[in-house]
Amino acid sequence: MMQTISALVPKILELKEIKKEYDVSFTLEIVPSIYAGESAPCLAPNRAVIEFCYHTETDIDIDLYVYDSSELE
């Protein structure tokens, strides 16, 4: 998530202005793939991601895909 927003963090003021002027919405789309039986998944946005989303009114959308471990082969 940080890789996605890192270039946008310095532009929070501009993003807020765009949102206000053009009535747009922002979404951070997260699409993890998890394989059953593998290590426990962890989906935990850090404070910087949460603050960015808060300040820019960005929604977080998570589309989780779970696969059977046999699909790895």
PDB file of N, CA, C and O in Angstrom, chain B, residues numbered from 101:
ATOM      1  N   MET B 101       0.820  -1.185   0.000  1.00  0.00           N
ATOM      2  CA  MET B 101       0.000   0.000   0.000  1.00  0.00           C
ATOM      3  C   MET B 101       0.868   1.255   0.000  1.00  0.00           C
ATOM      4  O   MET B 101       0.553   2.238  -0.670  1.00  0.00           O
ATOM      5  N   MET B 102       1.965   1.211   0.758  1.00  0.00           N
ATOM      6  CA  MET B 102       2.846   2.381   0.796  1.00  0.00           C
ATOM      7  C   MET B 102       3.460   2.647  -0.569  1.00  0.00           C
ATOM      8  O   MET B 102       3.642   3.802  -0.955  1.00  0.00           O
ATOM      9  N   GLN B 103       3.780   1.594  -1.294  1.00  0.00           N
ATOM     10  CA  GLN B 103       4.350   1.780  -2.625  1.00  0.00           C
ATOM     11  C   GLN B 103       3.352   2.515  -3.518  1.00  0.00           C
ATOM     12  O   GLN B 103       3.741   3.343  -4.341  1.00  0.00           O
ATOM     13  N   THR B 104       2.080   2.213  -3.355  1.00  0.00           N
ATOM     14  CA  THR B 104       1.051   2.841  -4.173  1.00  0.00           C
ATOM     15  C   THR B 104       0.873   4.312  -3.829  1.00  0.00           C
ATOM     16  O   THR B 104       0.736   5.144  -4.726  1.00  0.00           O
ATOM     17  N   ILE B 105       0.874   4.642  -2.546  1.00  0.00           N
ATOM     18  CA  ILE B 105       0.572   6.026  -2.156  1.00  0.00           C
ATOM     19  C   ILE B 105       1.798   6.904  -1.938  1.00  0.00           C
ATOM     20  O   ILE B 105       1.654   8.115  -1.771  1.00  0.00           O
ATOM     21  N   SER B 106       2.998   6.332  -1.936  1.00  0.00           N
ATOM     22  CA  SER B 106       4.197   7.108  -1.592  1.00  0.00           C
ATOM     23  C   SER B 106       4.367   8.369  -2.444  1.00  0.00           C
ATOM     24  O   SER B 106       4.765   9.412  -1.926  1.00  0.00           O
ATOM     25  N   ALA B 107       4.076   8.285  -3.722  1.00  0.00           N
ATOM     26  CA  ALA B 107       4.202   9.465  -4.582  1.00  0.00           C
ATOM     27  C   ALA B 107       3.051  10.448  -4.388  1.00  0.00           C
ATOM     28  O   ALA B 107       3.154  11.612  -4.775  1.00  0.00           O
ATOM     29  N   LEU B 108       1.957   9.979  -3.790  1.00  0.00           N
ATOM     30  CA  LEU B 108       0.775  10.830  -3.606  1.00  0.00           C
ATOM     31  C   LEU B 108       0.760  11.561  -2.271  1.00  0.00           C
ATOM     32  O   LEU B 108       0.113  12.600  -2.141  1.00  0.00           O
ATOM     33  N   VAL B 109       1.466  11.030  -1.282  1.00  0.00           N
ATOM     34  CA  VAL B 109       1.465  11.642   0.057  1.00  0.00           C
ATOM     35  C   VAL B 109       1.863  13.117   0.017  1.00  0.00           C
ATOM     36  O   VAL B 109       1.208  13.926   0.675  1.00  0.00           O
ATOM     37  N   PRO B 110       2.898  13.503  -0.718  1.00  0.00           N
ATOM     38  CA  PRO B 110       3.253  14.931  -0.763  1.00  0.00           C
ATOM     39  C   PRO B 110       2.214  15.801  -1.485  1.00  0.00           C
ATOM     40  O   PRO B 110       2.297  17.028  -1.442  1.00  0.00           O
ATOM     41  N   LYS B 111       1.258  15.180  -2.132  1.00  0.00           N
ATOM     42  CA  LYS B 111       0.270  15.912  -2.921  1.00  0.00           C
ATOM     43  C   LYS B 111      -1.124  15.899  -2.282  1.00  0.00           C
ATOM     44  O   LYS B 111      -2.127  16.082  -2.972  1.00  0.00           O
ATOM     45  N   ILE B 112      -1.184  15.685  -0.974  1.00  0.00           N
ATOM     46  CA  ILE B 112      -2.473  15.607  -0.283  1.00  0.00           C
ATOM     47  C   ILE B 112      -3.300  16.878  -0.498  1.00  0.00           C
ATOM     48  O   ILE B 112      -4.499  16.797  -0.766  1.00  0.00           O
ATOM     49  N   LEU B 113      -2.674  18.038  -0.384  1.00  0.00           N
ATOM     50  CA  LEU B 113      -3.421  19.294  -0.576  1.00  0.00           C
ATOM     51  C   LEU B 113      -3.998  19.383  -1.987  1.00  0.00           C
ATOM     52  O   LEU B 113      -5.142  19.799  -2.165  1.00  0.00           O
ATOM     53  N   GLU B 114      -3.214  18.994  -2.983  1.00  0.00           N
ATOM     54  CA  GLU B 114      -3.702  19.024  -4.360  1.00  0.00           C
ATOM     55  C   GLU B 114      -4.839  18.021  -4.563  1.00  0.00           C
ATOM     56  O   GLU B 114      -5.807  18.314  -5.264  1.00  0.00           O
ATOM     57  N   LEU B 115      -4.724  16.854  -3.960  1.00  0.00           N
ATOM     58  CA  LEU B 115      -5.771  15.847  -4.074  1.00  0.00           C
ATOM     59  C   LEU B 115      -7.075  16.328  -3.430  1.00  0.00           C
ATOM     60  O   LEU B 115      -8.162  16.097  -3.961  1.00  0.00           O
ATOM     61  N   LYS B 116      -6.955  16.995  -2.289  1.00  0.00           N
ATOM     62  CA  LYS B 116      -8.143  17.533  -1.635  1.00  0.00           C
ATOM     63  C   LYS B 116      -8.811  18.598  -2.501  1.00  0.00           C
ATOM     64  O   LYS B 116     -10.038  18.685  -2.558  1.00  0.00           O
ATOM     65  N   GLU B 117      -7.997  19.400  -3.171  1.00  0.00           N
ATOM     66  CA  GLU B 117      -8.529  20.438  -4.049  1.00  0.00           C
ATOM     67  C   GLU B 117      -9.222  19.812  -5.263  1.00  0.00           C
ATOM     68  O   GLU B 117     -10.293  20.267  -5.667  1.00  0.00           O
ATOM     69  N   ILE B 118      -8.622  18.783  -5.838  1.00  0.00           N
ATOM     70  CA  ILE B 118      -9.227  18.078  -6.975  1.00  0.00           C
ATOM     71  C   ILE B 118     -10.566  17.474  -6.553  1.00  0.00           C
ATOM     72  O   ILE B 118     -11.558  17.568  -7.275  1.00  0.00           O
ATOM     73  N   LYS B 119     -10.578  16.861  -5.387  1.00  0.00           N
ATOM     74  CA  LYS B 119     -11.810  16.243  -4.879  1.00  0.00           C
ATOM     75  C   LYS B 119     -12.912  17.287  -4.714  1.00  0.00           C
ATOM     76  O   LYS B 119     -14.068  17.052  -5.065  1.00  0.00           O
ATOM     77  N   LYS B 120     -12.535  18.426  -4.180  1.00  0.00           N
ATOM     78  CA  LYS B 120     -13.498  19.499  -3.949  1.00  0.00           C
ATOM     79  C   LYS B 120     -13.997  20.099  -5.272  1.00  0.00           C
ATOM     80  O   LYS B 120     -15.196  20.301  -5.460  1.00  0.00           O
ATOM     81  N   GLU B 121     -13.063  20.378  -6.176  1.00  0.00           N
ATOM     82  CA  GLU B 121     -13.410  21.053  -7.431  1.00  0.00           C
ATOM     83  C   GLU B 121     -14.192  20.160  -8.391  1.00  0.00           C
ATOM     84  O   GLU B 121     -15.121  20.627  -9.050  1.00  0.00           O
ATOM     85  N   TYR B 122     -13.830  18.892  -8.475  1.00  0.00           N
ATOM     86  CA  TYR B 122     -14.430  18.007  -9.478  1.00  0.00           C
ATOM     87  C   TYR B 122     -15.379  16.963  -8.890  1.00  0.00           C
ATOM     88  O   TYR B 122     -15.931  16.145  -9.626  1.00  0.00           O
ATOM     89  N   ASP B 123     -15.571  16.985  -7.582  1.00  0.00           N
ATOM     90  CA  ASP B 123     -16.473  16.051  -6.910  1.00  0.00           C
ATOM     91  C   ASP B 123     -16.157  14.599  -7.280  1.00  0.00           C
ATOM     92  O   ASP B 123     -17.031  13.846  -7.709  1.00  0.00           O
ATOM     93  N   VAL B 124     -14.893  14.227  -7.104  1.00  0.00           N
ATOM     94  CA  VAL B 124     -14.458  12.856  -7.393  1.00  0.00           C
ATOM     95  C   VAL B 124     -14.304  12.082  -6.083  1.00  0.00           C
ATOM     96  O   VAL B 124     -14.283  12.662  -4.998  1.00  0.00           O
ATOM     97  N   SER B 125     -14.199  10.773  -6.211  1.00  0.00           N
ATOM     98  CA  SER B 125     -13.912   9.956  -5.047  1.00  0.00           C
ATOM     99  C   SER B 125     -12.624   9.186  -5.311  1.00  0.00           C
ATOM    100  O   SER B 125     -12.291   8.873  -6.454  1.00  0.00           O
ATOM    101  N   PHE B 126     -11.919   8.891  -4.245  1.00  0.00           N
ATOM    102  CA  PHE B 126     -10.660   8.145  -4.344  1.00  0.00           C
ATOM    103  C   PHE B 126     -10.839   6.804  -3.659  1.00  0.00           C
ATOM    104  O   PHE B 126     -11.503   6.706  -2.627  1.00  0.00           O
ATOM    105  N   THR B 127     -10.241   5.765  -4.243  1.00  0.00           N
ATOM    106  CA  THR B 127     -10.293   4.431  -3.657  1.00  0.00           C
ATOM    107  C   THR B 127      -8.925   3.773  -3.755  1.00  0.00           C
ATOM    108  O   THR B 127      -8.284   3.808  -4.805  1.00  0.00           O
ATOM    109  N   LEU B 128      -8.490   3.182  -2.672  1.00  0.00           N
ATOM    110  CA  LEU B 128      -7.286   2.367  -2.653  1.00  0.00           C
ATOM    111  C   LEU B 128      -7.758   0.920  -2.745  1.00  0.00           C
ATOM    112  O   LEU B 128      -8.324   0.384  -1.792  1.00  0.00           O
ATOM    113  N   GLU B 129      -7.528   0.298  -3.883  1.00  0.00           N
ATOM    114  CA  GLU B 129      -7.991  -1.060  -4.156  1.00  0.00           C
ATOM    115  C   GLU B 129      -6.887  -2.042  -3.777  1.00  0.00           C
ATOM    116  O   GLU B 129      -5.772  -1.963  -4.293  1.00  0.00           O
ATOM    117  N   ILE B 130      -7.204  -2.969  -2.873  1.00  0.00           N
ATOM    118  CA  ILE B 130      -6.239  -3.961  -2.414  1.00  0.00           C
ATOM    119  C   ILE B 130      -6.755  -5.329  -2.824  1.00  0.00           C
ATOM    120  O   ILE B 130      -7.887  -5.693  -2.505  1.00  0.00           O
ATOM    121  N   VAL B 131      -5.910  -6.101  -3.546  1.00  0.00           N
ATOM    122  CA  VAL B 131      -6.347  -7.399  -4.056  1.00  0.00           C
ATOM    123  C   VAL B 131      -5.309  -8.462  -3.691  1.00  0.00           C
ATOM    124  O   VAL B 131      -4.479  -8.835  -4.520  1.00  0.00           O
ATOM    125  N   PRO B 132      -5.359  -8.951  -2.438  1.00  0.00           N
ATOM    126  CA  PRO B 132      -4.418 -10.009  -2.055  1.00  0.00           C
ATOM    127  C   PRO B 132      -4.931 -11.381  -2.458  1.00  0.00           C
ATOM    128  O   PRO B 132      -6.138 -11.613  -2.526  1.00  0.00           O
ATOM    129  N   SER B 133      -3.996 -12.287  -2.725  1.00  0.00           N
ATOM    130  CA  SER B 133      -4.328 -13.686  -2.984  1.00  0.00           C
ATOM    131  C   SER B 133      -3.776 -14.508  -1.831  1.00  0.00           C
ATOM    132  O   SER B 133      -2.612 -14.367  -1.454  1.00  0.00           O
ATOM    133  N   ILE B 134      -4.621 -15.366  -1.276  1.00  0.00           N
ATOM    134  CA  ILE B 134      -4.236 -16.185  -0.132  1.00  0.00           C
ATOM    135  C   ILE B 134      -4.447 -17.640  -0.511  1.00  0.00           C
ATOM    136  O   ILE B 134      -5.449 -17.995  -1.131  1.00  0.00           O
ATOM    137  N   TYR B 135      -3.490 -18.477  -0.130  1.00  0.00           N
ATOM    138  CA  TYR B 135      -3.599 -19.902  -0.385  1.00  0.00           C
ATOM    139  C   TYR B 135      -3.834 -20.615   0.935  1.00  0.00           C
ATOM    140  O   TYR B 135      -3.040 -20.482   1.865  1.00  0.00           O
ATOM    141  N   ALA B 136      -4.921 -21.373   1.021  1.00  0.00           N
ATOM    142  CA  ALA B 136      -5.277 -22.102   2.235  1.00  0.00           C
ATOM    143  C   ALA B 136      -4.132 -23.024   2.628  1.00  0.00           C
ATOM    144  O   ALA B 136      -3.529 -23.679   1.777  1.00  0.00           O
ATOM    145  N   GLY B 137      -3.839 -23.068   3.912  1.00  0.00           N
ATOM    146  CA  GLY B 137      -2.773 -23.939   4.402  1.00  0.00           C
ATOM    147  C   GLY B 137      -1.408 -23.281   4.397  1.00  0.00           C
ATOM    148  O   GLY B 137      -0.465 -23.828   4.969  1.00  0.00           O
ATOM    149  N   GLU B 138      -1.277 -22.142   3.776  1.00  0.00           N
ATOM    150  CA  GLU B 138      -0.007 -21.416   3.781  1.00  0.00           C
ATOM    151  C   GLU B 138       0.054 -20.536   5.025  1.00  0.00           C
ATOM    152  O   GLU B 138      -0.813 -20.635   5.893  1.00  0.00           O
ATOM    153  N   SER B 139       1.039 -19.699   5.121  1.00  0.00           N
ATOM    154  CA  SER B 139       1.177 -18.843   6.297  1.00  0.00           C
ATOM    155  C   SER B 139      -0.066 -17.974   6.486  1.00  0.00           C
ATOM    156  O   SER B 139      -0.774 -17.654   5.530  1.00  0.00           O
ATOM    157  N   ALA B 140      -0.308 -17.608   7.720  1.00  0.00           N
ATOM    158  CA  ALA B 140      -1.493 -16.812   8.050  1.00  0.00           C
ATOM    159  C   ALA B 140      -1.414 -15.453   7.352  1.00  0.00           C
ATOM    160  O   ALA B 140      -0.391 -14.772   7.423  1.00  0.00           O
ATOM    161  N   PRO B 141      -2.487 -15.068   6.686  1.00  0.00           N
ATOM    162  CA  PRO B 141      -2.481 -13.778   5.985  1.00  0.00           C
ATOM    163  C   PRO B 141      -2.548 -12.617   6.965  1.00  0.00           C
ATOM    164  O   PRO B 141      -3.146 -12.722   8.036  1.00  0.00           O
ATOM    165  N   CYS B 142      -1.937 -11.534   6.591  1.00  0.00           N
ATOM    166  CA  CYS B 142      -1.990 -10.332   7.410  1.00  0.00           C
ATOM    167  C   CYS B 142      -2.267  -9.153   6.491  1.00  0.00           C
ATOM    168  O   CYS B 142      -1.532  -8.906   5.536  1.00  0.00           O
ATOM    169  N   LEU B 143      -3.311  -8.448   6.786  1.00  0.00           N
ATOM    170  CA  LEU B 143      -3.658  -7.271   6.009  1.00  0.00           C
ATOM    171  C   LEU B 143      -3.815  -6.120   7.002  1.00  0.00           C
ATOM    172  O   LEU B 143      -4.886  -5.923   7.577  1.00  0.00           O
ATOM    173  N   ALA B 144      -2.745  -5.374   7.191  1.00  0.00           N
ATOM    174  CA  ALA B 144      -2.746  -4.332   8.204  1.00  0.00           C
ATOM    175  C   ALA B 144      -2.134  -3.057   7.635  1.00  0.00           C
ATOM    176  O   ALA B 144      -0.911  -2.918   7.603  1.00  0.00           O
ATOM    177  N   PRO B 145      -2.972  -2.128   7.187  1.00  0.00           N
ATOM    178  CA  PRO B 145      -2.423  -0.852   6.704  1.00  0.00           C
ATOM    179  C   PRO B 145      -1.697  -0.143   7.840  1.00  0.00           C
ATOM    180  O   PRO B 145      -2.181  -0.112   8.971  1.00  0.00           O
ATOM    181  N   ASN B 146      -0.544   0.422   7.538  1.00  0.00           N
ATOM    182  CA  ASN B 146       0.188   1.145   8.580  1.00  0.00           C
ATOM    183  C   ASN B 146      -0.433   2.526   8.799  1.00  0.00           C
ATOM    184  O   ASN B 146      -1.335   2.939   8.071  1.00  0.00           O
ATOM    185  N   ARG B 147       0.060   3.217   9.802  1.00  0.00           N
ATOM    186  CA  ARG B 147      -0.495   4.521  10.173  1.00  0.00           C
ATOM    187  C   ARG B 147      -0.433   5.524   9.025  1.00  0.00           C
ATOM    188  O   ARG B 147      -1.354   6.323   8.859  1.00  0.00           O
ATOM    189  N   ALA B 148       0.632   5.494   8.235  1.00  0.00           N
ATOM    190  CA  ALA B 148       0.772   6.438   7.118  1.00  0.00           C
ATOM    191  C   ALA B 148      -0.330   6.221   6.078  1.00  0.00           C
ATOM    192  O   ALA B 148      -0.871   7.185   5.536  1.00  0.00           O
ATOM    193  N   VAL B 149      -0.660   4.968   5.803  1.00  0.00           N
ATOM    194  CA  VAL B 149      -1.729   4.663   4.850  1.00  0.00           C
ATOM    195  C   VAL B 149      -3.065   5.145   5.400  1.00  0.00           C
ATOM    196  O   VAL B 149      -3.853   5.764   4.684  1.00  0.00           O
ATOM    197  N   ILE B 150      -3.309   4.863   6.653  1.00  0.00           N
ATOM    198  CA  ILE B 150      -4.570   5.269   7.277  1.00  0.00           C
ATOM    199  C   ILE B 150      -4.691   6.795   7.298  1.00  0.00           C
ATOM    200  O   ILE B 150      -5.755   7.335   6.996  1.00  0.00           O
ATOM    201  N   GLU B 151      -3.616   7.485   7.648  1.00  0.00           N
ATOM    202  CA  GLU B 151      -3.648   8.953   7.669  1.00  0.00           C
ATOM    203  C   GLU B 151      -3.873   9.518   6.272  1.00  0.00           C
ATOM    204  O   GLU B 151      -4.642  10.465   6.105  1.00  0.00           O
ATOM    205  N   PHE B 152      -3.205   8.945   5.261  1.00  0.00           N
ATOM    206  CA  PHE B 152      -3.407   9.396   3.892  1.00  0.00           C
ATOM    207  C   PHE B 152      -4.867   9.244   3.488  1.00  0.00           C
ATOM    208  O   PHE B 152      -5.470  10.169   2.944  1.00  0.00           O
ATOM    209  N   CYS B 153      -5.427   8.072   3.757  1.00  0.00           N
ATOM    210  CA  CYS B 153      -6.821   7.820   3.398  1.00  0.00           C
ATOM    211  C   CYS B 153      -7.763   8.746   4.159  1.00  0.00           C
ATOM    212  O   CYS B 153      -8.763   9.201   3.604  1.00  0.00           O
ATOM    213  N   TYR B 154      -7.460   9.025   5.398  1.00  0.00           N
ATOM    214  CA  TYR B 154      -8.285   9.929   6.193  1.00  0.00           C
ATOM    215  C   TYR B 154      -8.248  11.350   5.615  1.00  0.00           C
ATOM    216  O   TYR B 154      -9.291  11.969   5.406  1.00  0.00           O
ATOM    217  N   HIS B 155      -7.052  11.853   5.364  1.00  0.00           N
ATOM    218  CA  HIS B 155      -6.903  13.235   4.895  1.00  0.00           C
ATOM    219  C   HIS B 155      -7.453  13.453   3.482  1.00  0.00           C
ATOM    220  O   HIS B 155      -7.907  14.549   3.154  1.00  0.00           O
ATOM    221  N   THR B 156      -7.414  12.429   2.663  1.00  0.00           N
ATOM    222  CA  THR B 156      -7.896  12.571   1.280  1.00  0.00           C
ATOM    223  C   THR B 156      -9.295  11.977   1.095  1.00  0.00           C
ATOM    224  O   THR B 156      -9.833  11.974  -0.012  1.00  0.00           O
ATOM    225  N   GLU B 157      -9.871  11.482   2.173  1.00  0.00           N
ATOM    226  CA  GLU B 157     -11.190  10.825   2.126  1.00  0.00           C
ATOM    227  C   GLU B 157     -11.187   9.676   1.118  1.00  0.00           C
ATOM    228  O   GLU B 157     -12.133   9.493   0.352  1.00  0.00           O
ATOM    229  N   THR B 158     -10.108   8.917   1.140  1.00  0.00           N
ATOM    230  CA  THR B 158      -9.946   7.775   0.254  1.00  0.00           C
ATOM    231  C   THR B 158     -10.544   6.534   0.897  1.00  0.00           C
ATOM    232  O   THR B 158     -10.238   6.215   2.046  1.00  0.00           O
ATOM    233  N   ASP B 159     -11.397   5.835   0.156  1.00  0.00           N
ATOM    234  CA  ASP B 159     -11.952   4.577   0.627  1.00  0.00           C
ATOM    235  C   ASP B 159     -10.931   3.467   0.409  1.00  0.00           C
ATOM    236  O   ASP B 159     -10.123   3.524  -0.518  1.00  0.00           O
ATOM    237  N   ILE B 160     -10.976   2.465   1.266  1.00  0.00           N
ATOM    238  CA  ILE B 160     -10.150   1.273   1.091  1.00  0.00           C
ATOM    239  C   ILE B 160     -11.083   0.140   0.715  1.00  0.00           C
ATOM    240  O   ILE B 160     -12.016  -0.175   1.455  1.00  0.00           O
ATOM    241  N   ASP B 161     -10.834  -0.477  -0.439  1.00  0.00           N
ATOM    242  CA  ASP B 161     -11.643  -1.592  -0.916  1.00  0.00           C
ATOM    243  C   ASP B 161     -10.745  -2.816  -0.999  1.00  0.00           C
ATOM    244  O   ASP B 161      -9.705  -2.792  -1.657  1.00  0.00           O
ATOM    245  N   ILE B 162     -11.154  -3.889  -0.327  1.00  0.00           N
ATOM    246  CA  ILE B 162     -10.355  -5.112  -0.298  1.00  0.00           C
ATOM    247  C   ILE B 162     -11.129  -6.220  -0.995  1.00  0.00           C
ATOM    248  O   ILE B 162     -12.223  -6.586  -0.565  1.00  0.00           O
ATOM    249  N   ASP B 163     -10.563  -6.752  -2.070  1.00  0.00           N
ATOM    250  CA  ASP B 163     -11.107  -7.915  -2.773  1.00  0.00           C
ATOM    251  C   ASP B 163     -10.174  -9.077  -2.476  1.00  0.00           C
ATOM    252  O   ASP B 163      -9.082  -9.168  -3.037  1.00  0.00           O
ATOM    253  N   LEU B 164     -10.603  -9.954  -1.602  1.00  0.00           N
ATOM    254  CA  LEU B 164      -9.768 -11.051  -1.125  1.00  0.00           C
ATOM    255  C   LEU B 164     -10.046 -12.313  -1.930  1.00  0.00           C
ATOM    256  O   LEU B 164     -11.199 -12.723  -2.069  1.00  0.00           O
ATOM    257  N   TYR B 165      -9.009 -12.921  -2.452  1.00  0.00           N
ATOM    258  CA  TYR B 165      -9.137 -14.166  -3.206  1.00  0.00           C
ATOM    259  C   TYR B 165      -8.440 -15.274  -2.435  1.00  0.00           C
ATOM    260  O   TYR B 165      -7.244 -15.184  -2.155  1.00  0.00           O
ATOM    261  N   VAL B 166      -9.185 -16.320  -2.090  1.00  0.00           N
ATOM    262  CA  VAL B 166      -8.639 -17.453  -1.345  1.00  0.00           C
ATOM    263  C   VAL B 166      -8.628 -18.658  -2.271  1.00  0.00           C
ATOM    264  O   VAL B 166      -9.635 -18.997  -2.892  1.00  0.00           O
ATOM    265  N   TYR B 167      -7.464 -19.297  -2.351  1.00  0.00           N
ATOM    266  CA  TYR B 167      -7.288 -20.451  -3.226  1.00  0.00           C
ATOM    267  C   TYR B 167      -6.899 -21.679  -2.405  1.00  0.00           C
ATOM    268  O   TYR B 167      -6.322 -21.559  -1.324  1.00  0.00           O
ATOM    269  N   ASP B 168      -7.216 -22.833  -2.920  1.00  0.00           N
ATOM    270  CA  ASP B 168      -6.786 -24.089  -2.320  1.00  0.00           C
ATOM    271  C   ASP B 168      -5.283 -24.214  -2.570  1.00  0.00           C
ATOM    272  O   ASP B 168      -4.808 -23.856  -3.648  1.00  0.00           O
ATOM    273  N   SER B 169      -4.528 -24.716  -1.592  1.00  0.00           N
ATOM    274  CA  SER B 169      -3.067 -24.856  -1.752  1.00  0.00           C
ATOM    275  C   SER B 169      -2.706 -25.750  -2.924  1.00  0.00           C
ATOM    276  O   SER B 169      -1.626 -25.593  -3.495  1.00  0.00           O
ATOM    277  N   SER B 170      -3.569 -26.681  -3.303  1.00  0.00           N
ATOM    278  CA  SER B 170      -3.267 -27.575  -4.429  1.00  0.00           C
ATOM    279  C   SER B 170      -3.193 -26.806  -5.742  1.00  0.00           C
ATOM    280  O   SER B 170      -2.646 -27.315  -6.720  1.00  0.00           O
ATOM    281  N   GLU B 171      -3.729 -25.599  -5.782  1.00  0.00           N
ATOM    282  CA  GLU B 171      -3.692 -24.784  -7.001  1.00  0.00           C
ATOM    283  C   GLU B 171      -2.312 -24.190  -7.249  1.00  0.00           C
ATOM    284  O   GLU B 171      -2.071 -23.601  -8.303  1.00  0.00           O
ATOM    285  N   LEU B 172      -1.392 -24.344  -6.272  1.00  0.00           N
ATOM    286  CA  LEU B 172      -0.027 -23.852  -6.434  1.00  0.00           C
ATOM    287  C   LEU B 172       0.745 -24.698  -7.436  1.00  0.00           C
ATOM    288  O   LEU B 172       1.671 -24.204  -8.080  1.00  0.00           O
ATOM    289  N   GLU B 173       0.383 -25.945  -7.574  1.00  0.00           N
ATOM    290  CA  GLU B 173       1.157 -26.877  -8.413  1.00  0.00           C
ATOM    291  C   GLU B 173       0.773 -26.819  -9.853  1.00  0.00           C
ATOM    292  O   GLU B 173       1.338 -27.544 -10.672  1.00  0.00           O
TER     293      GLU B 173
END
